[in-house]
Amino acid sequence: MIDLFHDAGHPEKVLCIPIDYAKLTHVGLCCDGTGRVLKNAFPIKNTPDGIDFTLSVVEKMCRKHHINKQHVFFGGEDCGTFSLNFAYNLREQGFPVIGVNAGDAKKLRENVQASTDGLDLLGIANMLINMRGGAAGGEIGALRALRSLTRHRRKQVQLQTAGKNRIHQIVDQLFPGFLDEKNSGIPPFSETSLYLMEDRFSAADIARRRDKALLRQFHAKGLQHAEKALAKLKAYAKQVLHHPPELTGLLQTALASEIRLHRCINDNIAQMHREIAQQLAQTPAAMLTTIRGIGITLASGVAAEIGPPEAQPSLRRLSSYAGIIPRTKQTGGPEKSPVIGSVSKRCNRILKDYVVQCGNHLGQHGPADLHEDHRRRGANGQHADFGMARRFLRMAMRLMRTGESYVPPEIRDNATVEELRAWYLDLWPKLLDKWVKAGAVHTAFHPENPLGQWRERIQDIYEIELPLPKKK
């Protein structure tokens, strides 16, 4: 927007059209870059005819006020998915479409007590002409698609967790303690566990079943040490409290339906994970998987929220956006020290969840230098996961911009060619395994994609072979 105002030469030569989005009929308003209203509020249908009508309004206003079409932009509050197609169609016509925060727009209304379409539009207009906003719905591209996939998968995981909680509640009545492997010997929610729970499941039923038939099924489901697990399960089944017999049928029916739903959601999550891996492989964010402890899920989640390298803000702004740096307040003159507060609750909670998980993974499973940094921060009384999350963001932004893999400082700065060669040979099997498990190894290391280009460079520079598995 800054470039648009600069090219126009004067705010009066800019046409701003704020829109209050709705499912059926939007409301728009025309004003110039100074905030002067050129056309009062008018309705816009959320249909192709509405797009045509809006374009005709733009033509008339530009002709009447001698405004170049290149200096016209639209904007509205970030809201539901019902606005995305409308914004996309305007963008297809070559107009910038800006999204603004609804809470901030409310503060800039002329009357904060009342709320009407006209007042809301003026608040949006003030946000737009003060250049406070970003692209509505995010820029269209690979990372936008990745964001849709990762957020959908996140919802599926939440459904899975809710289902597991319901299964626990039913099992606590039919066979208390069954989902604790220490008691039953059966890993919870494994194929063996699901097989037992989906048909005639209760402590009494399990105790009556024939050992030979159960053992055959345990082997078929791939349970390790099946004989030992069966003996432990049968012994435990005789020790638990029994539920009222009249509830058995009802509880078993409810449990069977929950198990079917659990299997369906599991399949959906697995499918989404494969799709996410395919999409991630085509973006610079694929380089994040070269960090030990960071897999497909965390890399794609972070990348989808922070956006493409060319559009990423500074590290400090991004850390604030993620809600992982404390608020500071300094007043009373320069001699007064700032007061450090807590982190802000107003942040991108999805990004915060992913980067804090990344910080924790680096401390638990990451390279030696990052593991030591996490331990040191914790020993000093700092929030180690938040501190490592900020460090991870800095690394992630750099890796996405340079297209290089993570290399520890002691190797990167002082290592010989032989030591670097040994580092990449040690990294390769772990990196390859991440992409093989996700079913996207050949997409990730295709010569046109970032990891594929990196692999070719490393092989040429260090004269080593980084083999790929054969295509099936």
Backbone torsions as a table, in degrees:
resi	resn	phi	psi	omega
1	MET	NA	-32.2	178.9
2	ILE	-60.1	-43.9	179.3
3	ASP	-64.2	-37.6	-179.2
4	LEU	-63.6	-45.9	178.7
5	PHE	-65.0	-38.0	-178.8
6	HIS	-66.7	-42.7	-179.5
7	ASP	-67.2	-32.6	-179.7
8	ALA	-67.0	-28.7	177.3
9	GLY	88.8	-30.7	179.7
10	HIS	-153.1	140.3	-179.0
11	PRO	-55.8	-28.4	179.9
12	GLU	-68.5	-16.1	179.9
13	LYS	-94.8	14.0	177.8
14	VAL	-113.8	134.2	176.3
15	LEU	-107.8	117.6	179.4
16	CYS	-109.6	129.1	-179.9
17	ILE	-122.1	92.5	174.5
18	PRO	-73.9	144.2	-178.8
19	ILE	-129.9	132.0	172.3
20	ASP	-96.3	102.0	-171.9
21	TYR	-70.0	148.8	174.3
22	ALA	-149.1	167.0	-177.7
23	LYS	-68.6	-38.0	-175.6
24	LEU	-106.7	-50.0	-174.8
25	THR	-134.4	113.8	174.3
26	HIS	-77.1	168.5	173.1
27	VAL	-127.8	127.5	-179.0
28	GLY	-118.4	169.2	-179.8
29	LEU	-154.2	146.5	179.0
30	CYS	-112.7	132.8	174.0
31	CYS	-147.0	163.7	177.0
32	ASP	-92.7	-175.4	-175.6
33	GLY	-69.8	-10.0	176.4
34	THR	-91.7	-9.0	-177.0
35	GLY	97.2	-0.7	179.8
36	ARG	-71.6	125.4	-177.7
37	VAL	-72.5	124.8	178.6
38	LEU	-100.3	-26.9	177.6
39	LYS	-149.1	125.4	-178.5
40	ASN	-66.7	172.5	-174.4
41	ALA	-54.4	136.3	179.6
42	PHE	-141.5	148.7	-178.2
43	PRO	-79.3	149.0	177.6
44	ILE	-135.9	119.7	178.6
45	LYS	-69.7	142.3	178.8
46	ASN	-84.4	58.3	-175.5
47	THR	-142.5	171.1	173.3
48	PRO	-56.6	-36.0	176.6
49	ASP	-63.2	-35.4	177.5
50	GLY	-63.9	-38.0	176.5
51	ILE	-63.7	-46.0	179.6
52	ASP	-61.4	-42.3	179.1
53	PHE	-62.8	-42.1	179.9
54	THR	-62.8	-41.9	179.2
55	LEU	-64.4	-35.5	178.1
56	SER	-67.7	-36.8	176.4
57	VAL	-63.1	-41.6	178.7
58	VAL	-60.7	-44.0	179.9
59	GLU	-59.0	-46.8	-177.4
60	LYS	-66.2	-43.7	-177.5
61	MET	-67.6	-38.3	178.7
62	CYS	-66.3	-39.8	-179.7
63	ARG	-69.3	-40.4	-176.8
64	LYS	-69.6	-38.3	-174.1
65	HIS	-108.6	11.6	175.4
66	HIS	55.5	52.5	179.7
67	ILE	-111.6	134.1	177.7
68	ASN	-72.4	138.8	-179.8
69	LYS	-60.2	-26.2	179.1
70	GLN	-69.4	-11.7	-178.7
71	HIS	-109.2	28.5	177.3
72	VAL	-110.4	134.8	174.5
73	PHE	-144.4	156.9	-179.1
74	PHE	-114.3	164.5	177.1
75	GLY	-167.8	158.6	178.5
76	GLY	-167.9	172.3	-179.9
77	GLU	-70.3	142.4	172.7
78	ASP	-64.1	119.0	-175.9
79	CYS	-143.2	-150.7	-172.1
80	GLY	-69.1	172.2	-177.9
81	THR	-64.4	-17.3	-179.8
82	PHE	-64.0	-15.8	-179.7
83	SER	-94.6	-13.6	-171.1
84	LEU	-66.7	-42.8	-178.5
85	ASN	-66.5	-37.0	178.3
86	PHE	-63.7	-45.8	178.9
87	ALA	-63.4	-39.0	179.9
88	TYR	-63.3	-42.4	-179.1
89	ASN	-66.8	-35.6	175.2
90	LEU	-66.6	-39.8	179.4
91	ARG	-66.1	-33.0	177.2
92	GLU	-63.7	-26.5	177.7
93	GLN	-82.1	0.3	176.5
94	GLY	96.5	7.3	-178.5
95	PHE	-97.8	137.4	172.2
96	PRO	-66.9	138.2	177.5
97	VAL	-124.2	118.0	-172.8
98	ILE	-105.1	142.6	173.6
99	GLY	-108.4	136.6	-179.8
100	VAL	-123.1	155.8	178.9
101	ASN	-73.7	129.1	-175.9
102	ALA	-64.1	-37.9	179.9
103	GLY	-64.9	-41.1	178.1
104	ASP	-68.3	-38.3	179.4
105	ALA	-64.1	-35.2	179.1
106	LYS	-62.9	-38.1	-179.2
107	LYS	-67.2	-23.4	-178.0
108	LEU	-95.9	5.7	175.0
109	ARG	-71.0	155.4	179.4
110	GLU	-69.3	-28.5	-179.1
111	ASN	-132.8	111.4	-177.2
112	VAL	-83.9	-8.7	179.8
113	GLN	-84.5	-40.6	-177.9
114	ALA	-100.0	158.8	177.3
115	SER	-139.5	113.4	174.0
116	THR	-131.9	167.9	179.3
117	ASP	-58.6	-40.5	-179.3
118	GLY	-64.4	-46.0	179.2
119	LEU	-64.8	-40.6	178.9
120	ASP	-62.7	-40.7	-179.9
121	LEU	-64.2	-38.7	178.7
122	LEU	-66.2	-37.2	176.0
123	GLY	-64.5	-41.9	177.2
124	ILE	-64.2	-41.9	-179.9
125	ALA	-60.7	-42.6	178.5
126	ASN	-61.6	-38.8	176.9
127	MET	-64.1	-42.9	-175.3
128	LEU	-68.4	-46.1	-176.6
129	ILE	-74.6	-15.8	172.0
130	ASN	-91.4	7.1	174.4
131	MET	57.3	46.4	177.0
132	ARG	-115.2	93.4	-179.8
133	GLY	172.1	176.8	177.8
134	GLY	-138.4	179.4	-178.3
135	ALA	-60.2	129.6	-178.3
136	ALA	-64.3	122.8	178.7
137	GLY	74.9	2.9	-178.4
138	GLY	83.8	159.1	178.9
139	GLU	-71.3	142.6	177.5
140	ILE	-72.7	132.1	179.9
141	GLY	165.8	-170.6	-176.1
142	ALA	-62.0	-41.6	-177.8
143	LEU	-73.7	-27.7	173.4
144	ARG	-65.4	-43.3	177.0
145	ALA	-64.0	-39.1	179.2
146	LEU	-64.2	-37.4	178.1
147	ARG	-62.5	-43.8	178.8
148	SER	-60.2	-42.4	-178.7
149	LEU	-66.9	-46.3	-176.2
150	THR	-67.6	-37.4	178.7
151	ARG	-70.2	-35.0	176.8
152	HIS	-66.9	-42.1	178.1
153	ARG	-62.7	-38.6	179.5
154	ARG	-60.1	-41.4	177.4
155	LYS	-64.9	-39.2	179.0
156	GLN	-63.6	-39.8	178.9
157	VAL	-64.9	-37.8	176.7
158	GLN	-63.4	-40.0	176.2
159	LEU	-63.9	-40.0	179.2
160	GLN	-62.1	-43.3	179.4
161	THR	-63.4	-42.8	178.4
162	ALA	-61.9	-39.7	178.2
163	GLY	-65.5	-40.2	177.7
164	LYS	-62.9	-38.1	178.1
165	ASN	-63.0	-40.7	178.3
166	ARG	-66.6	-38.4	177.7
167	ILE	-63.1	-41.5	177.5
168	HIS	-58.7	-41.8	-178.4
169	GLN	-63.1	-39.1	-179.5
170	ILE	-74.1	-42.6	-178.6
171	VAL	-65.1	-33.0	178.8
172	ASP	-61.2	-18.0	176.9
173	GLN	-97.9	-43.4	-177.5
174	LEU	-73.7	-39.4	-176.7
175	PHE	-153.3	78.8	-176.3
176	PRO	-54.7	132.7	176.1
177	GLY	84.2	-0.2	-178.1
178	PHE	-62.0	-36.3	-176.2
179	LEU	-83.1	11.1	171.5
180	ASP	-106.3	111.9	-175.0
181	GLU	-59.4	-28.4	179.4
182	LYS	-64.8	-28.7	179.7
183	ASN	-86.9	-51.1	-170.3
184	SER	-93.9	-21.3	-175.6
185	GLY	81.5	-1.0	-178.7
186	ILE	-107.7	122.8	176.9
187	PRO	-58.1	131.0	-177.7
188	PRO	-64.6	136.7	177.2
189	PHE	62.0	19.7	169.7
190	SER	-77.7	172.5	178.8
191	GLU	-60.7	-37.3	177.9
192	THR	-65.1	-43.2	179.6
193	SER	-62.6	-45.0	-179.7
194	LEU	-65.3	-39.1	178.4
195	TYR	-59.4	-44.3	-179.2
196	LEU	-67.5	-38.0	-174.2
197	MET	-78.1	-22.0	-171.2
198	GLU	-85.2	-5.9	-178.7
199	ASP	-147.8	119.0	174.8
200	ARG	49.4	54.7	-174.5
201	PHE	-96.9	124.9	169.5
202	SER	-171.1	165.0	179.9
203	ALA	-62.1	-41.5	-179.0
204	ALA	-65.3	-42.4	179.8
205	ASP	-64.6	-43.1	179.5
206	ILE	-62.3	-40.9	-179.0
207	ALA	-64.9	-29.6	-178.1
208	ARG	-84.8	-19.0	-174.9
209	ARG	-66.7	152.4	-178.8
210	ARG	-74.3	136.2	-177.9
211	ASP	-62.0	-40.1	-175.9
212	LYS	-63.1	-44.2	-179.5
213	ALA	-66.6	-43.0	179.3
214	LEU	-64.2	-41.7	-178.4
215	LEU	-63.5	-38.9	178.6
216	ARG	-62.1	-42.3	178.3
217	GLN	-68.2	-37.6	179.2
218	PHE	-61.7	-42.7	177.9
219	HIS	-65.4	-40.4	-180.0
220	ALA	-63.8	-32.5	179.8
221	LYS	-84.5	-1.2	176.0
222	GLY	80.7	23.6	179.9
223	LEU	-74.5	127.8	178.0
224	GLN	-78.0	146.8	179.8
225	HIS	51.8	51.3	-174.2
226	ALA	-60.2	-41.2	-178.3
227	GLU	-62.5	-44.9	-180.0
228	LYS	-65.1	-41.9	180.0
229	ALA	-64.3	-39.4	-179.8
230	LEU	-64.8	-43.4	179.4
231	ALA	-61.9	-40.4	-180.0
232	LYS	-67.6	-40.2	-179.7
233	LEU	-63.9	-46.5	-178.7
234	LYS	-64.0	-40.8	179.7
235	ALA	-65.8	-40.1	-178.7
236	TYR	-70.7	-34.1	-178.1
237	ALA	-61.3	-26.0	-179.1
238	LYS	-85.8	-6.2	-174.3
239	GLN	-101.4	-15.9	-170.2
240	VAL	-87.3	160.8	174.9
241	LEU	-73.8	143.1	-179.0
242	HIS	-95.9	153.3	-179.1
243	HIS	-91.0	168.0	177.1
244	PRO	-60.6	129.3	-176.4
245	PRO	-58.5	-32.9	-178.0
246	GLU	-67.7	-15.6	178.9
247	LEU	-93.1	-7.4	-172.8
248	THR	-57.2	-52.9	-177.3
249	GLY	-60.8	-43.5	-179.1
250	LEU	-64.1	-45.1	-178.7
251	LEU	-66.5	-39.5	-180.0
252	GLN	-66.5	-38.4	177.4
253	THR	-64.6	-44.8	178.8
254	ALA	-63.0	-41.2	-179.3
255	LEU	-66.3	-41.4	179.5
256	ALA	-61.4	-40.6	178.8
257	SER	-67.2	-37.3	178.0
258	GLU	-67.1	-36.3	178.7
259	ILE	-66.7	-41.2	177.1
260	ARG	-61.9	-42.4	178.1
261	LEU	-64.9	-40.4	179.1
262	HIS	-60.4	-44.0	179.1
263	ARG	-63.4	-40.9	-179.8
264	CYS	-63.1	-45.5	-179.9
265	ILE	-66.0	-38.3	176.9
266	ASN	-59.1	-43.9	178.7
267	ASP	-63.4	-40.7	179.0
268	ASN	-62.7	-43.7	-179.4
269	ILE	-64.3	-41.3	178.8
270	ALA	-62.6	-41.1	177.9
271	GLN	-64.9	-43.3	178.2
272	MET	-63.0	-37.6	179.8
273	HIS	-63.0	-41.3	178.0
274	ARG	-64.3	-41.9	179.1
275	GLU	-65.0	-40.6	178.8
276	ILE	-62.5	-42.5	179.8
277	ALA	-62.5	-41.5	178.7
278	GLN	-62.7	-40.6	-179.6
279	GLN	-71.5	-43.9	-179.9
280	LEU	-60.8	-37.1	-177.4
281	ALA	-59.4	-22.8	-176.3
282	GLN	-95.1	4.1	-177.3
283	THR	-116.9	161.3	176.5
284	PRO	-61.0	-20.8	-178.8
285	ALA	-66.8	-13.4	176.5
286	ALA	-59.7	-24.7	-179.4
287	MET	-67.4	-19.0	-179.8
288	LEU	-66.6	-23.7	-179.7
289	THR	-73.4	-6.8	175.8
290	THR	-77.4	-7.9	176.3
291	ILE	-86.8	124.7	179.6
292	ARG	-63.4	131.2	-178.3
293	GLY	99.9	-9.9	179.4
294	ILE	-112.0	116.0	-178.7
295	GLY	-102.8	-167.6	-176.1
296	ILE	-62.3	-44.9	-175.0
297	THR	-63.3	-49.2	-178.1
298	LEU	-69.1	-41.5	-180.0
299	ALA	-61.5	-44.9	-178.4
300	SER	-69.7	-37.6	179.6
301	GLY	-63.3	-45.0	179.3
302	VAL	-66.7	-48.4	-176.7
303	ALA	-61.6	-39.3	-178.4
304	ALA	-64.4	-31.3	-177.2
305	GLU	-87.0	-30.6	-177.4
306	ILE	-89.9	-14.4	173.9
307	GLY	84.3	-179.5	-177.6
308	PRO	-68.1	153.9	-176.4
309	PRO	-54.8	-38.7	-176.2
310	GLU	-71.3	-15.8	-178.2
311	ALA	-110.4	3.0	-177.2
312	GLN	-74.8	137.7	176.4
313	PRO	-76.2	-173.1	178.6
314	SER	-67.2	162.6	-179.6
315	LEU	-60.7	-39.8	-178.0
316	ARG	-64.5	-44.3	178.9
317	ARG	-66.1	-38.7	-179.9
318	LEU	-67.7	-37.6	177.7
319	SER	-65.8	-38.7	176.9
320	SER	-66.9	-41.0	178.1
321	TYR	-60.9	-34.6	179.4
322	ALA	-83.1	-9.0	177.6
323	GLY	71.1	37.0	-178.0
324	ILE	-120.3	13.0	172.3
325	ILE	-125.6	143.1	-176.6
326	PRO	-73.0	156.1	175.0
327	ARG	-78.6	145.7	176.9
328	THR	-123.6	146.2	177.9
329	LYS	-137.0	123.0	-179.5
330	GLN	-127.8	122.8	179.0
331	THR	-150.7	168.8	179.0
332	GLY	90.6	17.1	178.2
333	GLY	101.0	164.2	-176.2
334	PRO	-66.2	-21.1	-179.0
335	GLU	-78.3	-12.8	179.1
336	LYS	-83.3	133.4	179.4
337	SER	-78.1	148.1	177.5
338	PRO	-68.1	149.0	177.1
339	VAL	-99.1	125.4	-179.0
340	ILE	-91.5	124.1	-179.8
341	GLY	-106.4	-161.1	178.8
342	SER	-85.5	171.6	177.0
343	VAL	-70.3	153.8	-177.1
344	SER	-75.9	140.7	175.2
345	LYS	-78.1	-17.1	178.9
346	ARG	-88.9	101.6	-176.1
347	CYS	-161.8	177.5	172.5
348	ASN	-83.7	99.7	-173.7
349	ARG	-67.2	-29.4	178.4
350	ILE	-68.1	-46.2	177.5
351	LEU	-62.7	-40.5	179.1
352	LYS	-59.6	-44.1	179.6
353	ASP	-59.9	-46.4	-177.3
354	TYR	-67.0	-46.0	-174.9
355	VAL	-71.7	-32.4	176.7
356	VAL	-69.1	-37.7	173.2
357	GLN	-61.3	-40.7	177.5
358	CYS	-61.5	-44.7	178.4
359	GLY	-58.9	-42.0	178.7
360	ASN	-67.0	-41.9	179.5
361	HIS	-64.1	-38.1	178.3
362	LEU	-64.3	-37.0	178.9
363	GLY	-71.6	-31.4	-176.7
364	GLN	-91.6	-38.9	-171.3
365	HIS	-128.2	-0.2	-173.4
366	GLY	-76.9	-178.7	176.7
367	PRO	-56.9	161.6	-173.4
368	ALA	-57.8	-40.9	-177.0
369	ASP	-67.4	-37.9	179.2
370	LEU	-74.6	-35.9	176.6
371	HIS	-62.1	-42.3	179.7
372	GLU	-68.3	-38.3	178.4
373	ASP	-63.2	-41.4	177.9
374	HIS	-62.7	-44.3	-179.7
375	ARG	-64.5	-40.3	-179.2
376	ARG	-65.3	-42.6	179.2
377	ARG	-62.2	-43.2	179.0
378	GLY	-64.2	-39.3	179.6
379	ALA	-66.9	-27.7	179.9
380	ASN	-86.6	5.9	178.8
381	GLY	81.2	10.9	178.6
382	GLN	-85.0	165.3	173.2
383	HIS	-81.0	95.6	-171.1
384	ALA	-61.9	-40.2	-178.5
385	ASP	-66.2	-39.6	177.8
386	PHE	-66.2	-43.3	179.8
387	GLY	-61.8	-44.0	178.5
388	MET	-70.5	-28.6	176.4
389	ALA	-64.2	-41.6	177.3
390	ARG	-64.5	-41.7	178.8
391	ARG	-64.9	-38.2	178.5
392	PHE	-63.6	-42.6	178.4
393	LEU	-58.1	-41.9	179.1
394	ARG	-62.4	-43.7	178.3
395	MET	-65.5	-42.8	-177.1
396	ALA	-62.0	-44.6	-180.0
397	MET	-62.1	-39.2	-179.2
398	ARG	-69.7	-44.8	-178.7
399	LEU	-64.1	-37.8	179.2
400	MET	-68.2	-32.4	-178.5
401	ARG	-81.0	-34.3	-175.5
402	THR	-94.7	-22.2	-177.5
403	GLY	72.6	22.3	179.6
404	GLU	-106.9	162.8	178.9
405	SER	-88.8	163.7	176.8
406	TYR	-74.3	131.8	175.2
407	VAL	-132.4	128.9	-179.1
408	PRO	-57.6	147.7	-177.5
409	PRO	-55.2	-40.7	-176.6
410	GLU	-66.3	-27.7	177.1
411	ILE	-86.4	-41.1	-177.6
412	ARG	-63.2	-37.8	-172.6
413	ASP	-90.5	-34.3	-170.0
414	ASN	-125.3	-1.4	-172.6
415	ALA	-76.1	152.2	172.7
416	THR	-82.7	172.5	178.3
417	VAL	-60.9	-39.6	179.7
418	GLU	-63.9	-39.6	179.3
419	GLU	-67.8	-38.8	176.6
420	LEU	-66.3	-41.0	177.1
421	ARG	-59.8	-43.0	179.3
422	ALA	-65.7	-37.0	179.5
423	TRP	-62.7	-46.6	-177.9
424	TYR	-68.5	-35.8	177.1
425	LEU	-66.2	-33.8	177.4
426	ASP	-74.9	-35.0	179.9
427	LEU	-69.5	-36.5	-168.9
428	TRP	-56.5	-50.4	-178.4
429	PRO	-59.9	-38.3	-179.2
430	LYS	-68.4	-42.2	179.1
431	LEU	-66.3	-44.1	-179.2
432	LEU	-61.3	-39.6	-177.7
433	ASP	-61.5	-37.9	179.1
434	LYS	-59.4	-43.0	-175.0
435	TRP	-82.0	-29.9	175.7
436	VAL	-64.6	-45.5	-180.0
437	LYS	-62.7	-31.4	-179.9
438	ALA	-83.8	-6.4	178.5
439	GLY	72.4	26.1	-177.4
440	ALA	-132.4	25.6	-172.8
441	VAL	-64.3	-40.2	-176.7
442	HIS	-76.9	-28.0	172.9
443	THR	-69.9	-44.4	-177.2
444	ALA	-61.4	-41.9	-174.3
445	PHE	-102.6	22.3	171.7
446	HIS	-66.7	140.4	-176.1
447	PRO	-56.3	-21.4	-179.2
448	GLU	-87.0	-11.9	-177.3
449	ASN	-99.8	158.0	-172.6
450	PRO	-53.6	-47.1	-179.5
451	LEU	-67.4	-33.8	177.2
452	GLY	-65.9	-41.2	177.4
453	GLN	-66.3	-39.7	177.6
454	TRP	-62.7	-43.7	-179.4
455	ARG	-60.1	-43.0	-179.6
456	GLU	-65.4	-39.3	178.3
457	ARG	-63.1	-45.7	-177.9
458	ILE	-63.9	-40.9	179.1
459	GLN	-64.1	-39.9	-179.2
460	ASP	-71.5	-43.6	-175.1
461	ILE	-70.3	-43.6	-173.0
462	TYR	-103.2	3.8	175.5
463	GLU	52.3	52.1	178.4
464	ILE	-126.6	164.9	179.2
465	GLU	-110.7	122.4	176.0
466	LEU	-111.9	87.9	-171.1
467	PRO	-72.2	146.9	174.7
468	LEU	-106.2	150.0	175.8
469	PRO	-67.9	154.0	179.6
470	LYS	-71.2	145.7	176.6
471	LYS	-69.2	139.3	179.0
472	LYS	-83.1	NA	NA
